[in-house]
C-alpha cells in the first residue's frame, strides 16, 4: 500500500516543493495550510508521516501535536522551523516527533529524513 505524507505549512511554495520531492520518492502527498486543516486531515485519513511547520495560523504546530497526543493519535512527525532550537525545546515532550528540520532546508536532507522515518 502506498504510504501517505501530510505536509502542513502556510507557505504555498514550501508545500509545493515538499510535495514534489516527497512524491518523487513514491509517496502520496496531501497538503494542509494551517493547524486546523492538519487536525481534520489526520483524523479523516491518518497519514504515515506528518511534516509539520512549527509556526502555523489558527492552530500552531505545538497545539496540533498536543491535540493528537491527547486523542491517542500517533503519527510520526518531522517538525520544520526557522527557529529549530526553540521548536526542539517546546516539542521535546511529544513522542511522535521523530526529527527536526531547520528552514530553509536542504531538499536531499528532507528526502533522507522522510525515507528513513517511513522505512521504520
KELODREN-353275 format. One record per residue: x, y, z of N, C-alpha, C, O, CB in turn. Coordinates in Angstrom, 1 decimal, m for minus. Atoms other than C-alpha are relative to their C-alpha. Glycine has a CB too. Layout:
ATOM     nxx     nyy     nzz    caxx    cayy    cazz     cxx     cyy     czz     oxx     oyy     ozz    cbxx    cbyy    cbzz
ATOM       X       Y       Z       X       Y       Z       X       Y       Z       X       Y       Z       X       Y       Z
...
This chain:
ATOM     nxx     nyy     nzz    caxx    cayy    cazz     cxx     cyy     czz     oxx     oyy     ozz    cbxx    cbyy    cbzz
ATOM     0.8    m1.2     0.0     0.0     0.0     0.0     0.9     1.3     0.0     1.9     1.3     0.7    m1.0     0.0     1.2
ATOM    m0.7    m1.3     0.1     1.2     3.5    m0.9     0.0     0.8     1.3    m1.1     1.0     1.9    m0.5     0.8    m1.1
ATOM     0.0    m0.7    m1.3     2.4     5.4     2.2    m0.4     1.5    m0.3    m0.1     2.0    m1.4     1.4     0.0     0.6
ATOM     0.6    m1.3     0.2     0.8     8.8     2.7     0.7     1.0     1.0     1.0     0.7     2.1    m1.5     0.1     0.2
ATOM    m0.6    m1.0    m0.8     2.5    12.0     3.9    m0.9     1.3     0.0    m1.3     1.7    m1.1     1.5     0.3    m0.6
ATOM     0.7    m1.2    m0.1     0.7    15.1     5.1     1.0     1.1     0.3     1.7     1.1     1.3    m1.1     0.0     1.1
ATOM    m0.9    m1.2    m0.1     2.7    18.4     4.5    m0.9     1.2     0.5    m1.9     1.5    m0.1     0.7     0.3    m1.3
ATOM     0.7    m1.1    m0.6     1.5    21.3     6.7     0.9     1.2     0.1     1.8     1.2     0.9    m0.6    m0.4     1.4
ATOM    m0.7    m1.3     0.0     2.8    24.8     6.0    m0.9     1.0    m0.6    m1.6     0.8    m1.5     1.4    m0.2    m0.8
ATOM     0.8    m1.0     0.5     1.2    28.1     5.5     0.6     0.7    m1.3    m0.1     1.5    m1.9    m0.2     1.1     1.0
ATOM    m0.6    m0.6     1.2     3.6    29.0     2.6    m0.1    m1.0    m1.1     0.4    m2.1    m1.1     1.5     0.3     0.3
ATOM     0.3     0.8     1.1     2.4    27.6    m0.7     1.3    m0.6    m0.7     1.3    m1.7    m1.1    m0.8     0.7    m1.0
ATOM    m1.3     0.5     0.6     6.0    27.4    m2.1     0.6    m1.2     0.7     1.1    m2.1     0.0     0.9     1.2    m0.1
ATOM    m0.6     1.1    m0.7     7.2    25.2     0.6    m0.9    m1.3    m0.1    m0.3    m2.4    m0.3     0.1     0.3     1.5
ATOM     0.9     1.2     0.1     4.1    22.9     0.4     0.2    m0.7    m1.4     0.4    m1.9    m1.5    m1.4     0.4     0.1
ATOM    m0.1     0.6     1.4     4.5    22.5    m3.4     1.4    m0.6    m0.2     1.5    m1.7    m0.8    m0.2     1.1    m1.0
ATOM    m1.4     0.6     0.1     8.3    21.9    m3.2     0.1    m1.3     0.7     0.6    m2.3     0.2     1.0     1.0     0.6
ATOM    m0.1     1.2    m0.7     7.9    19.3    m0.5    m0.9    m1.1    m0.7    m0.5    m2.3    m0.7    m0.5     0.2     1.4
ATOM     0.9     1.0     0.7     5.0    17.6    m2.4     0.8    m0.6    m1.2     0.7    m1.8    m1.4    m1.3     0.7    m0.5
ATOM    m0.7     0.5     1.2     7.2    17.4    m5.5     1.1    m1.0     0.5     1.2    m2.1    m0.1     0.6     1.1    m0.8
ATOM    m1.1     0.8    m0.5    10.2    16.0    m3.6    m0.4    m1.3     0.6     0.1    m2.4     0.3     0.9     0.7     1.0
ATOM     0.4     1.2    m0.7     8.3    13.5    m1.5    m0.8    m0.9    m0.9    m0.6    m2.1    m0.9    m1.0     0.4     1.2
ATOM     0.8     0.8     0.9     6.0    12.3    m4.3     1.0    m0.7    m1.0     0.7    m1.8    m1.5    m1.0     0.8    m0.8
ATOM    m1.1     0.6     0.8     9.2    11.6    m6.4     0.5    m1.3     0.7     1.1    m2.1     0.0     1.1     1.0    m0.3
ATOM    m0.5     1.2    m0.7    10.1     9.1    m3.7    m1.1    m1.1     0.0    m0.8    m2.2     0.6     0.4     0.4     1.4
ATOM     1.0     1.0     0.1     6.9     7.2    m4.4    m1.1     0.1     1.1    m1.9    m0.9     1.2     0.6    m1.3     0.1
ATOM     1.0    m0.1    m1.0     4.7     8.5    m1.6    m1.2     0.9    m0.5    m1.0     1.8    m1.3     0.6     0.6     1.3
ATOM     1.2    m0.8     0.3     1.2    10.0    m1.8     0.1     1.2     1.0     0.4     1.0     2.2    m1.4    m0.7     0.2
ATOM    m0.1    m1.2    m0.8     1.2    13.6    m0.5    m1.3     0.8     0.0    m1.9     1.1    m1.0     1.2     0.9    m0.6
ATOM     1.1    m0.9    m0.2    m1.6    15.6     0.9     0.5     1.3     0.6     1.6     1.3     1.2    m1.1    m0.6     1.0
ATOM    m0.4    m1.3    m0.5    m1.4    19.3     2.0    m1.0     0.6     0.9    m2.2     0.4     0.8     0.4     1.0    m1.2
ATOM     0.9    m0.9    m0.8    m2.8    21.5     4.7     0.7     1.3     0.2     1.9     1.4     0.3    m0.3    m0.7     1.4
ATOM    m0.5    m1.3    m0.1    m2.4    25.2     5.1     0.1     0.5     1.4     1.0     1.4     1.7    m1.0     1.0    m0.7
ATOM     0.0    m0.5    m1.4    m3.0    25.6     8.9    m0.2    m1.2     0.9    m0.5    m2.3     0.4    m1.0     1.1     0.2
ATOM     0.1     1.0    m1.0    m3.2    23.6    12.1    m1.4    m0.7     0.0    m1.5    m1.9     0.2     0.3     0.5     1.3
ATOM     1.4     0.6     0.0    m7.0    23.1    11.9    m0.1    m0.9    m1.2    m0.7    m2.0    m1.0    m1.0     1.2    m0.1
ATOM     0.1     0.9     1.2    m6.8    21.7     8.4     0.8    m1.3     0.3     0.4    m2.4    m0.1     0.5     0.7    m1.3
ATOM    m0.8     1.2    m0.3    m4.0    19.4     9.6    m0.7    m1.0     0.9    m0.7    m2.2     0.7     1.4     0.5     0.7
ATOM     0.7     0.8    m0.9    m6.0    18.1    12.5    m1.2    m0.8    m0.7    m1.3    m2.0    m0.5    m0.5     0.8     1.2
ATOM     1.2     0.6     0.7    m9.1    17.5    10.3     0.5    m1.1    m0.9    m0.1    m2.2    m1.0    m0.7     1.0    m0.8
ATOM    m0.5     0.9     1.0    m7.0    15.7     7.7     0.6    m1.3     0.7     0.3    m2.4     0.2     1.1     0.6    m0.8
ATOM    m0.6     1.1    m0.7    m5.1    13.5    10.2    m1.2    m0.9     0.5    m1.1    m2.1     0.5     0.9     0.5     1.2
ATOM     1.1     0.8    m0.5    m8.4    12.4    11.8    m0.8    m0.7    m1.0    m1.3    m1.8    m0.8    m0.9     1.0     0.8
ATOM     0.7     0.6     1.1   m10.0    11.7     8.5     0.7    m1.2    m0.7     0.2    m2.2    m0.9    m0.3     1.1    m1.1
ATOM    m0.8     1.0     0.7    m7.2     9.7     6.9     1.4     0.0     0.6     2.3     0.7     0.1     0.0     0.2    m1.5
ATOM    m1.2     0.0    m0.7    m4.4     9.0     9.3     1.2    m0.2    m0.9     1.4    m1.4    m1.4     0.0    m1.0     1.2
ATOM    m1.1     0.2     0.9    m1.2     9.6     7.3     1.1    m0.8     0.7     1.1    m1.0     1.9     0.6     1.3    m0.4
ATOM    m1.1     0.7    m0.5     2.0     7.6     7.7     1.1     0.9     0.6     1.9     0.5     1.4     0.6    m0.9    m1.0
ATOM    m0.9    m0.9    m0.4     4.0    10.7     8.3    m0.6     1.4    m0.1    m1.3     1.7    m1.0     1.3     0.0    m0.9
ATOM     0.5    m1.3     0.0     3.3    14.3     9.2     1.3     0.9    m0.1     2.2     0.8     0.8    m0.8     0.4     1.3
ATOM    m1.1    m1.0     0.1     5.7    17.1     8.0    m0.7     1.3     0.4    m1.4     1.9    m0.4     0.6     0.0    m1.5
ATOM     0.8    m1.1    m0.6     4.6    20.0    10.2     0.8     1.2     0.3     1.9     1.1     0.9    m0.6    m0.6     1.3
ATOM    m0.6    m1.3    m0.3     5.6    23.6    10.4    m0.3     0.4     1.4    m1.4     0.1     1.9    m0.4     1.2    m1.0
ATOM     0.1    m0.4    m1.4     6.2    24.9    13.9    m1.0     1.2     0.2    m1.9     1.2     1.1     1.3     0.3     0.6
ATOM     0.9    m1.2    m0.1     4.5    28.3    13.3    m1.1    m0.1    m1.1    m0.7     0.0    m2.3     0.8     1.3    m0.1
ATOM     1.1     0.1     1.0     1.1    28.0    11.7    m1.1     0.9     0.5    m1.3     1.2     1.6    m0.5    m1.5    m0.1
ATOM     1.1    m0.7    m0.4    m2.0    30.1    11.6    m1.1    m0.9     0.6    m1.1    m2.1     0.4    m0.6     0.8    m1.3
ATOM     1.2     0.6    m0.6    m5.2    29.3    13.5     0.4    m1.0     1.2     0.1    m0.6     2.3    m0.8    m0.8    m1.0
ATOM    m0.6     0.9    m1.1    m3.6    26.3    15.5     1.4    m0.2    m0.4     1.7    m0.7    m1.5    m0.9    m1.3     0.0
ATOM    m1.4     0.2     0.3     0.1    26.2    15.7     0.5    m1.5     0.1    m0.3    m2.3     0.6     0.9     0.8     1.0
ATOM    m0.5     1.3     0.0     2.3    23.1    15.4     0.0    m0.7     1.3    m0.3    m1.9     1.4     1.4    m0.1    m0.6
ATOM     0.0     0.5    m1.3     2.6    22.6    19.1    m1.4    m0.5     0.4    m1.5    m1.6     0.9     0.5     1.1     1.0
ATOM     1.4     0.3    m0.4    m1.2    22.6    19.6    m0.5    m1.2    m0.8    m1.2    m2.0    m0.3    m0.9     1.2    m0.2
ATOM     0.4     1.1     0.8    m1.6    20.2    16.7     0.5    m1.3     0.6    m0.3    m2.3     0.8     0.6     0.1    m1.5
ATOM    m0.5     1.3    m0.6     0.7    17.6    18.3    m0.6    m0.3     1.3    m0.8    m1.4     1.7     1.5     0.2     0.2
ATOM     0.6     0.2    m1.3    m0.8    18.2    21.7    m1.4    m0.6    m0.1    m1.7    m1.6     0.6    m0.1     1.4     0.8
ATOM     1.3     0.6     0.2    m4.3    17.5    20.5     0.0    m1.4    m0.5    m0.8    m2.2    m0.1    m0.8     0.9    m1.0
ATOM    m0.1     1.4     0.5    m3.3    14.4    18.5     0.4    m0.9     1.1    m0.2    m2.0     1.3     1.1     0.0    m1.1
ATOM    m0.4     0.9    m1.1    m1.5    13.0    21.5    m1.1    m0.2     1.1    m1.3    m1.3     1.5     1.2     0.6     0.7
ATOM     1.1     0.1    m0.9    m4.4    13.8    23.8    m1.1    m1.0    m0.5    m1.8    m1.6     0.3    m0.7     1.3     0.3
ATOM     1.0     0.8     0.6    m6.7    11.9    21.4     0.6    m1.4    m0.3    m0.1    m2.3    m0.9    m0.6     0.6    m1.2
ATOM    m0.6     1.3     0.2    m4.3     8.9    21.2     0.3    m0.3    m1.5     0.4    m1.4    m1.9    m0.8    m1.0     0.5
ATOM    m0.3     0.2     1.4    m3.5     9.5    17.5     1.5     0.2    m0.1     2.1     1.2     0.1    m0.8     1.1    m0.9
ATOM    m1.4     0.0     0.1     0.1     8.6    16.8     0.5     0.0    m1.4     0.3    m1.0    m2.2     0.6    m1.2     0.7
ATOM    m0.6    m0.1     1.4     1.7     9.8    13.6     1.4     0.5     0.1     1.6     1.6     0.7    m0.9     1.0    m0.9
ATOM    m1.4    m0.5     0.0     5.5    10.1    13.2     0.0     1.4    m0.7    m0.6     1.6    m1.7     0.9    m1.0    m0.7
ATOM     0.0    m1.4     0.5     6.3    13.8    12.7     1.4     0.5    m0.2     2.3     0.3     0.7    m0.8     0.8     1.0
ATOM    m1.2    m0.8     0.2     9.0    15.9    11.3    m0.4     1.5     0.2    m1.4     1.9    m0.5     0.7    m0.2    m1.5
ATOM     0.4    m1.4    m0.3     8.8    19.5    12.7     1.0     0.9    m0.8     2.2     0.7    m0.6     0.1     0.2     1.5
ATOM    m0.8    m1.0     0.7    10.1    22.3    10.4    m0.1     1.3     0.7    m1.2     1.7     1.2    m0.5     0.1    m1.5
ATOM     0.0    m1.3    m0.7    11.1    25.6    11.9     1.1     0.9    m0.4     2.3     0.4    m0.6    m0.1    m0.1     1.5
ATOM    m1.1    m0.9     0.2    13.1    28.7    11.2     0.7     0.2     1.3     1.8     0.8     1.4    m0.6     1.4    m0.5
ATOM    m0.6     0.0    m1.3    13.8    28.5    14.9     0.1    m1.4     0.6    m0.6    m1.8     1.5    m0.9     0.9     1.0
ATOM     0.0     1.5    m0.4    14.8    24.8    15.3     0.3    m0.2     1.5    m0.2    m1.2     2.0     1.0    m0.7    m0.9
ATOM    m0.3     0.3    m1.4    16.3    25.1    18.8    m1.2     0.3     0.9    m1.5    m0.5     1.8     1.2     0.9     0.4
ATOM     1.3    m0.3    m0.7    13.1    26.8    20.1    m1.0    m1.1    m0.2    m1.7    m1.6     0.8    m0.5     1.3    m0.4
ATOM     0.9     1.0     0.3    11.0    24.2    18.4     0.3    m1.3     0.7    m0.5    m2.0     1.3    m0.1    m0.3    m1.5
ATOM    m0.4     1.2    m0.7    13.0    21.3    19.9    m0.3     0.1     1.5    m0.8    m0.8     2.1     1.6    m0.2    m0.2
ATOM     0.3    m0.2    m1.4    12.7    22.8    23.3    m1.5    m0.1     0.4    m1.9    m0.7     1.3     0.6     1.4     0.5
ATOM     1.4    m0.1    m0.2     9.0    23.4    23.0    m0.7    m1.4    m0.2    m1.6    m1.8     0.5    m0.7     1.0    m0.9
ATOM     0.7     1.2     0.4     8.2    20.0    21.5     0.7    m1.3     0.5     0.3    m2.4     0.0    m0.1    m0.1    m1.5
ATOM    m0.8     1.2    m0.5    10.6    17.6    23.3    m0.9    m1.0     0.7    m0.6    m2.1     0.8     1.1     0.4     0.9
ATOM     0.9     0.9    m0.8     7.6    16.2    25.3    m0.8    m0.9    m0.9    m1.3    m1.9    m0.4    m1.0     0.9     0.8
ATOM     0.9     0.8     0.9     5.9    14.7    22.2     0.8    m1.1    m0.6     1.9    m1.0    m1.2    m0.5     0.9    m1.2
ATOM    m0.7     1.2     0.5     6.9    11.2    21.4    m0.1    m0.2    m1.5     0.7    m1.0    m2.1    m0.6    m1.2     0.7
ATOM     0.2     0.2     1.5     5.6    11.4    17.8     1.1     0.8    m0.8     1.2     0.5    m1.9    m1.4     0.5    m0.4
ATOM    m1.0    m0.7     0.7     8.3    13.9    16.9     1.3    m0.8    m0.2     2.0    m1.2     0.8     0.4     1.4     0.7
ATOM    m1.1     0.9     0.4    11.0    11.9    15.1     1.2     0.8    m0.4     2.3     0.3    m0.3    m0.4    m1.0    m1.0
ATOM    m1.1    m0.8     0.6    13.1    14.7    13.6    m0.4     1.5    m0.1    m1.6     1.8    m0.1     0.4    m0.5    m1.3
ATOM     0.2    m1.4     0.2    13.5    18.4    13.3     0.8     0.4    m1.3     1.8    m0.1    m1.6     0.5     0.9     1.2
ATOM    m0.7    m0.5     1.2    14.4    20.3    10.1    m0.1     1.5     0.1    m1.1     2.1     0.2    m0.7    m0.5    m1.3
ATOM     0.0    m1.5     0.0    15.5    23.9    10.1    m0.4     0.5    m1.4    m0.1    m0.1    m2.4     1.4     0.6     0.4
ATOM     0.4    m0.7     1.2    14.1    26.3     7.5     1.0     1.1    m0.2     1.3     1.8     0.7    m1.5     0.5     0.0
ATOM     0.2     0.8     1.2    15.4    26.8     4.9     0.7    m1.3     0.1     1.7    m1.5     0.8     0.5     0.7    m1.3
ATOM    m0.6     1.4    m0.1    16.1    23.1     4.5     0.6    m0.4    m1.4     0.3     0.2    m2.4    m1.1    m1.0     0.4
ATOM    m0.6     0.6     1.2    18.2    21.1     2.0    m1.0    m1.1    m0.5    m1.4    m1.9     0.3     1.4    m0.5     0.3
ATOM     0.9     1.0     0.5    16.0    19.0    m0.3     0.4    m1.4     0.2    m0.4    m2.3     0.6    m0.3     0.3    m1.5
ATOM    m0.5     1.4    m0.3    18.2    16.0     0.0    m0.1    m0.4     1.4    m0.4    m1.6     1.7     1.5    m0.1    m0.5
ATOM     0.1     0.3    m1.5    18.2    16.2     3.8    m1.5    m0.4     0.3    m1.7    m1.3     1.0     0.4     1.2     0.8
ATOM     1.4     0.3    m0.3    14.4    16.3     3.8    m0.4    m1.4    m0.6    m1.1    m2.1     0.0    m0.9     1.1    m0.6
ATOM     0.3     1.3     0.7    14.2    13.4     1.3     0.5    m1.2     0.9    m0.2    m2.2     1.0     0.7     0.0    m1.4
ATOM    m0.6     1.1    m0.8    16.5    11.3     3.5    m0.8    m0.2     1.3    m1.0    m1.3     1.7     1.5     0.3     0.3
ATOM     0.8     0.0    m1.3    14.5    12.2     6.7    m1.3    m0.8    m0.3    m1.6    m1.7     0.4    m0.3     1.4     0.5
ATOM     1.3     0.6     0.4    11.2    11.2     5.0     0.2    m1.5    m0.2    m0.5    m2.3     0.3    m0.6     0.6    m1.2
ATOM    m0.2     1.4     0.3    12.6     7.9     3.7     0.4    m0.8     1.2     0.0    m1.9     1.4     1.1    m0.1    m1.1
ATOM    m0.4     0.8    m1.2    14.3     6.9     6.9    m1.1    m0.2     1.0    m1.2    m1.3     1.6     1.2     0.8     0.7
ATOM     1.1     0.2    m0.9    11.2     7.5     9.0    m1.0    m1.0    m0.6    m1.6    m1.8     0.2    m0.6     1.4     0.3
ATOM     1.0     0.9     0.6     8.9     5.8     6.6     0.5    m1.5    m0.2    m0.3    m2.4    m0.4    m0.5     0.5    m1.4
ATOM    m0.6     1.3     0.1    11.3     2.8     6.3    m0.2    m0.8     1.3     0.0    m2.0     1.3     1.4     0.1    m0.4
ATOM     0.1     0.6    m1.4    10.8     2.1    10.1    m1.2    m0.9     0.1    m1.4    m1.6     1.1     0.0     1.0     1.1
